[in-house]
Amino acid sequence: MAQAAGIVNRDGLANDQTFRDAMSASAEEIQQLAAGVRSLIFDIFPATIEVVWPKQRSVGWGIGPKKFTEQFAYLMLFKGHVTLGFYHGADLSDPDGLLPDTGGRQVAGTLSMRSLKLTGLDDVDQPALRSLIDAAACHQLSVARDCGQAPD
């Protein structure tokens, strides 16, 4: 039987074997950078649903496993950096200007994708990045409930 393209993790940060396996072909510093981004995502939004695409060496995070309709962020590994992207990047509050002003449109123009390049763990530690990820998760959650409000 063929393996699904994406492997869904609903168990959180501790379930990291698939993530680590998918990242293992990268240099150690890139693996650490990817793990730092992953930790930050789960710290901000512990209920994150993670989908790992081992062949693509990428991962997505969201409120469900569907890439374009339920995920708020994705990560792709490259030789000297990782790219952290946001499916609704142009719709996010980004007062520190981390994201570019222009980007791609996907899925019949419903997404305003934006991404940024991270080259070191100091990039992950920026308060502005934490705020941006929080805004992305909040944007995705706003479909189901008001952000900043306790769930029912």
Backbone as CSV, one residue per row, in Angstrom:
resi,resn,N_x,N_y,N_z,CA_x,CA_y,CA_z,C_x,C_y,C_z
1,MET,0.835,-1.179,0.000,0.000,0.000,0.000,0.883,1.247,0.000
2,ALA,0.519,2.217,-0.798,1.296,3.456,-0.898,1.133,4.293,0.365
3,GLN,2.214,4.931,0.777,2.193,5.794,1.951,1.621,7.157,1.566
4,ALA,0.821,7.725,2.443,0.259,9.050,2.207,1.386,10.065,2.075
5,ALA,1.153,11.084,1.283,2.177,12.112,1.067,2.508,12.844,2.356
6,GLY,1.497,13.197,3.128,1.707,13.901,4.384,1.354,13.022,5.563
7,ILE,2.163,13.085,6.612,1.919,12.302,7.814,1.427,13.248,8.905
8,VAL,0.226,12.980,9.402,-0.435,13.860,10.361,-0.022,13.507,11.782
9,ASN,0.344,14.529,12.535,0.673,14.408,13.953,-0.333,15.233,14.742
10,ARG,-1.194,14.556,15.473,-2.168,15.231,16.340,-1.746,15.157,17.815
11,ASP,-0.551,14.612,18.068,-0.097,14.356,19.440,0.845,15.409,19.988
12,GLY,1.154,16.420,19.209,1.946,17.522,19.721,3.442,17.371,19.598
13,LEU,4.116,18.214,20.326,5.563,18.380,20.245,6.338,17.104,20.566
14,ALA,5.847,16.300,21.488,6.574,15.099,21.899,6.631,14.046,20.794
15,ASN,5.689,14.072,19.879,5.676,13.121,18.763,6.534,13.710,17.646
16,ASP,7.834,13.468,17.727,8.740,14.155,16.809,9.531,13.251,15.865
17,GLN,9.309,11.942,15.900,10.125,11.038,15.086,9.976,11.317,13.587
18,THR,8.761,11.473,13.102,8.545,11.744,11.683,9.181,13.072,11.296
19,PHE,9.023,14.078,12.148,9.644,15.379,11.906,11.161,15.239,11.811
20,ARG,11.757,14.589,12.791,13.213,14.427,12.805,13.708,13.637,11.595
21,ASP,12.973,12.584,11.238,13.354,11.784,10.066,13.329,12.626,8.789
22,ALA,12.300,13.438,8.638,12.168,14.259,7.428,13.259,15.318,7.344
23,MET,13.742,15.783,8.472,14.751,16.836,8.495,16.174,16.288,8.490
24,SER,16.336,14.984,8.648,17.648,14.381,8.898,18.657,14.533,7.760
25,ALA,18.216,14.792,6.550,19.158,14.949,5.437,19.827,16.326,5.425
26,SER,19.326,17.239,6.239,19.883,18.592,6.296,21.053,18.658,7.267
27,ALA,21.840,19.706,7.122,22.944,19.959,8.052,22.406,20.122,9.469
28,GLU,23.226,19.800,10.437,22.817,19.850,11.849,22.260,21.222,12.238
29,GLU,22.908,22.307,11.790,22.425,23.643,12.178,21.046,23.947,11.560
30,ILE,20.761,23.408,10.397,19.447,23.612,9.775,18.403,22.771,10.503
31,GLN,18.772,21.569,10.916,17.866,20.739,11.711,17.522,21.437,13.027
32,GLN,18.520,22.034,13.669,18.283,22.744,14.929,17.390,23.957,14.705
33,LEU,17.594,24.647,13.616,16.766,25.798,13.281,15.319,25.369,13.057
34,ALA,15.131,24.294,12.303,13.776,23.775,12.060,13.119,23.351,13.375
35,ALA,13.868,22.690,14.235,13.338,22.269,15.531,12.989,23.478,16.403
36,GLY,13.771,24.539,16.304,13.469,25.760,17.051,12.166,26.401,16.590
37,VAL,11.947,26.429,15.289,10.685,26.969,14.758,9.530,26.098,15.223
38,ARG,9.694,24.790,15.123,8.644,23.852,15.547,8.294,24.060,17.022
39,SER,9.303,24.183,17.865,9.061,24.411,19.298,8.299,25.706,19.536
40,LEU,8.661,26.744,18.788,7.976,28.022,18.926,6.512,27.905,18.506
41,ILE,6.248,27.228,17.409,4.870,27.026,16.949,4.044,26.348,18.034
42,PHE,4.552,25.235,18.576,3.811,24.497,19.595,3.725,25.267,20.915
43,ASP,4.705,26.112,21.210,4.640,26.934,22.411,3.512,27.957,22.301
44,ILE,3.361,28.535,21.131,2.334,29.539,20.899,0.951,28.904,20.798
45,PHE,0.864,27.788,20.092,-0.423,27.137,19.843,-0.273,25.631,20.079
46,PRO,-0.359,25.191,21.347,-0.131,23.787,21.690,-1.068,22.798,20.983
47,ALA,-2.230,23.238,20.564,-3.192,22.352,19.898,-2.919,22.199,18.401
48,THR,-1.772,22.657,17.950,-1.413,22.592,16.540,-1.503,21.165,16.004
49,ILE,-2.071,21.048,14.808,-2.035,19.810,14.037,-0.863,19.968,13.067
50,GLU,0.056,19.026,13.119,1.255,19.087,12.299,1.150,18.056,11.172
51,VAL,1.557,18.453,9.982,1.642,17.520,8.862,3.058,17.587,8.308
52,VAL,3.713,16.432,8.273,5.078,16.345,7.763,5.035,15.665,6.398
53,TRP,5.711,16.276,5.446,5.862,15.701,4.111,7.322,15.274,3.974
54,PRO,7.627,14.010,4.283,9.023,13.554,4.282,9.733,13.723,2.946
55,LYS,9.084,13.405,1.844,9.756,13.507,0.541,10.080,14.952,0.188
56,GLN,9.242,15.880,0.609,9.470,17.300,0.337,10.342,17.949,1.403
57,ARG,10.565,17.231,2.508,11.297,17.778,3.651,10.676,19.094,4.100
58,SER,9.346,19.043,4.257,8.628,20.229,4.705,7.585,19.819,5.733
59,VAL,7.058,20.817,6.402,6.068,20.583,7.454,5.073,21.739,7.439
60,GLY,3.838,21.443,7.807,2.817,22.477,7.920,2.131,22.379,9.267
61,TRP,1.623,23.509,9.736,0.948,23.552,11.035,-0.380,24.279,10.906
62,GLY,-1.369,23.788,11.634,-2.663,24.445,11.587,-3.665,23.876,12.563
63,ILE,-4.928,24.171,12.287,-6.028,23.692,13.120,-6.556,22.357,12.609
64,GLY,-6.025,21.905,11.484,-6.373,20.625,10.881,-5.333,20.287,9.835
65,PRO,-5.461,19.130,9.197,-4.421,18.683,8.277,-4.505,19.223,6.852
66,LYS,-5.570,19.911,6.486,-5.727,20.369,5.110,-4.841,21.583,4.851
67,LYS,-3.959,21.421,3.868,-2.898,22.399,3.621,-3.417,23.824,3.427
68,PHE,-4.299,24.052,2.510,-4.673,25.423,2.171,-5.851,25.965,2.977
69,THR,-6.659,25.098,3.559,-7.845,25.592,4.260,-7.750,25.530,5.779
70,GLU,-6.830,24.726,6.309,-6.752,24.591,7.759,-5.384,24.953,8.342
71,GLN,-4.377,25.048,7.516,-3.055,25.348,8.036,-2.757,26.843,7.972
72,PHE,-1.985,27.303,8.943,-1.625,28.722,8.982,-0.157,28.970,8.629
73,ALA,0.692,27.942,8.739,2.120,28.141,8.472,2.743,26.871,7.921
74,TYR,3.867,27.053,7.239,4.623,25.920,6.723,6.114,26.229,6.832
75,LEU,6.913,25.179,6.786,8.360,25.303,6.885,8.997,24.441,5.798
76,MET,9.960,25.027,5.110,10.722,24.300,4.105,12.206,24.469,4.409
77,LEU,12.966,23.389,4.243,14.395,23.410,4.535,15.208,23.594,3.262
78,PHE,16.250,24.392,3.378,17.186,24.623,2.292,18.596,24.449,2.841
79,LYS,19.572,24.573,1.990,20.951,24.301,2.392,21.438,25.212,3.524
80,GLY,21.155,26.510,3.443,21.669,27.440,4.436,20.623,28.185,5.235
81,HIS,19.342,27.797,5.085,18.275,28.492,5.811,17.011,27.638,5.808
82,VAL,16.021,28.095,6.555,14.672,27.543,6.447,13.761,28.683,6.010
83,THR,12.726,28.323,5.305,11.707,29.300,4.934,10.469,29.012,5.760
84,LEU,9.995,30.019,6.476,8.757,29.926,7.227,7.723,30.747,6.478
85,GLY,6.683,30.082,6.042,5.664,30.752,5.247,4.313,30.771,5.948
86,PHE,3.508,31.733,5.543,2.182,31.918,6.107,1.170,31.974,4.969
87,TYR,0.171,31.111,5.034,-0.811,31.018,3.957,-1.628,32.296,3.793
88,HIS,-1.827,33.031,4.867,-2.581,34.295,4.820,-1.683,35.448,5.265
89,GLY,-0.444,35.421,4.817,0.552,36.375,5.283,0.197,37.834,5.077
90,ALA,-0.420,38.171,3.947,-0.763,39.574,3.686,-1.888,40.068,4.583
91,ASP,-2.618,39.153,5.206,-3.732,39.522,6.083,-3.309,39.667,7.534
92,LEU,-2.036,39.395,7.829,-1.577,39.401,9.212,-1.046,40.757,9.641
93,SER,-1.209,41.034,10.918,-0.577,42.206,11.506,0.922,41.922,11.578
94,ASP,1.709,42.774,10.950,3.160,42.591,10.889,3.842,43.947,11.092
95,PRO,3.682,44.541,12.292,4.200,45.890,12.514,5.726,46.000,12.383
96,ASP,6.430,44.893,12.545,7.884,44.931,12.428,8.372,44.671,11.008
97,GLY,7.453,44.420,10.094,7.810,44.259,8.689,8.663,43.037,8.388
98,LEU,8.417,41.926,9.061,9.179,40.715,8.784,8.850,40.123,7.416
99,LEU,7.609,40.256,7.001,7.166,39.658,5.747,7.291,40.648,4.589
100,PRO,7.537,40.141,3.384,7.571,41.030,2.217,6.179,41.575,1.911
101,ASP,6.132,42.672,1.187,4.854,43.291,0.841,4.091,42.517,-0.223
102,THR,4.787,41.735,-1.006,4.132,40.973,-2.071,4.465,39.505,-1.925
103,GLY,3.625,38.686,-2.542,3.828,37.244,-2.483,2.874,36.551,-3.412
104,GLY,2.754,35.258,-3.256,1.926,34.455,-4.144,0.466,34.447,-3.769
105,ARG,-0.341,34.171,-4.760,-1.775,33.925,-4.558,-2.033,32.503,-5.011
106,GLN,-2.769,31.769,-4.222,-3.059,30.374,-4.501,-4.549,30.108,-4.352
107,VAL,-4.975,28.953,-4.774,-6.335,28.459,-4.586,-7.361,29.520,-4.989
108,ALA,-7.414,29.784,-6.238,-8.386,30.730,-6.799,-8.303,32.106,-6.144
109,GLY,-7.107,32.490,-5.701,-6.915,33.823,-5.151,-7.358,34.018,-3.719
110,THR,-7.669,32.929,-2.992,-8.145,33.093,-1.618,-7.012,33.193,-0.598
111,LEU,-5.802,32.853,-0.979,-4.669,32.935,-0.055,-3.728,34.054,-0.474
112,SER,-3.151,34.699,0.507,-2.184,35.768,0.262,-0.875,35.364,0.931
113,MET,-0.210,34.414,0.341,0.963,33.798,0.953,2.150,34.751,1.031
114,ARG,2.854,34.657,2.161,4.080,35.408,2.381,5.032,34.492,3.146
115,SER,6.328,34.687,2.960,7.293,33.862,3.675,8.530,34.677,4.033
116,LEU,9.278,34.149,4.993,10.525,34.786,5.376,11.603,33.739,5.557
117,LYS,12.816,34.165,5.364,13.982,33.302,5.473,14.567,33.452,6.874
118,LEU,14.807,32.310,7.532,15.438,32.291,8.843,16.779,31.584,8.700
119,THR,17.835,32.205,9.193,19.168,31.635,9.018,19.831,31.183,10.318
120,GLY,19.269,31.572,11.449,19.857,31.188,12.726,18.839,31.200,13.840
121,LEU,19.192,30.579,14.951,18.265,30.503,16.082,17.933,31.878,16.647
122,ASP,18.823,32.856,16.473,18.515,34.205,16.938,17.317,34.775,16.166
123,ASP,17.118,34.352,14.911,15.930,34.771,14.151,14.656,34.235,14.795
124,VAL,14.728,33.025,15.335,13.568,32.381,15.954,13.216,33.058,17.271
125,ASP,14.213,33.619,17.942,13.995,34.237,19.254,13.413,35.645,19.199
126,GLN,13.213,36.188,18.010,12.667,37.545,17.878,11.233,37.622,18.415
127,PRO,10.936,38.551,19.295,9.549,38.732,19.727,8.604,39.001,18.547
128,ALA,9.099,39.660,17.519,8.260,39.956,16.347,7.829,38.675,15.637
129,LEU,8.691,37.656,15.617,8.318,36.390,14.984,7.246,35.686,15.805
130,ARG,7.398,35.710,17.119,6.377,35.131,17.990,5.026,35.812,17.744
131,SER,5.027,37.116,17.635,3.785,37.856,17.384,3.179,37.497,16.030
132,LEU,4.030,37.325,15.037,3.559,36.986,13.700,2.933,35.592,13.674
133,ILE,3.565,34.626,14.324,3.006,33.272,14.387,1.695,33.285,15.158
134,ASP,1.648,34.031,16.242,0.417,34.149,17.012,-0.698,34.750,16.154
135,ALA,-0.372,35.761,15.374,-1.370,36.381,14.491,-1.849,35.393,13.435
136,ALA,-0.944,34.566,12.917,-1.313,33.578,11.905,-2.248,32.519,12.486
137,ALA,-1.925,32.015,13.671,-2.787,31.023,14.316,-4.133,31.638,14.658
138,CYS,-4.117,32.855,15.159,-5.353,33.558,15.508,-6.215,33.779,14.266
139,HIS,-5.584,34.148,13.167,-6.317,34.347,11.922,-7.031,33.063,11.513
140,GLN,-6.339,31.943,11.610,-6.936,30.660,11.235,-8.042,30.272,12.210
141,LEU,-7.828,30.520,13.488,-8.831,30.198,14.497,-10.071,31.083,14.394
142,SER,-9.911,32.270,13.856,-11.040,33.204,13.803,-12.190,32.678,12.958
143,VAL,-11.931,31.688,12.137,-12.997,31.051,11.376,-13.966,30.365,12.332
144,ALA,-13.417,29.785,13.415,-14.235,29.035,14.356,-14.689,29.850,15.568
145,ARG,-13.884,30.804,15.997,-14.235,31.593,17.185,-13.420,32.876,17.182
146,ASP,-13.755,33.790,18.050,-13.011,35.044,18.162,-11.676,34.794,18.838
147,CYS,-10.613,35.331,18.268,-9.295,35.208,18.881,-9.252,35.999,20.172
148,GLY,-8.462,35.522,21.072,-8.313,36.208,22.346,-9.420,35.852,23.323
149,GLN,-10.398,35.101,22.888,-11.487,34.684,23.753,-11.242,33.252,24.186
150,ALA,-11.618,32.924,25.397,-11.502,31.542,25.843,-12.483,30.682,25.062
151,PRO,-12.081,29.467,24.678,-13.017,28.597,23.979,-14.191,28.227,24.856
152,ASP,-15.321,27.953,24.220,-16.523,27.554,24.974,-16.344,26.224,25.661
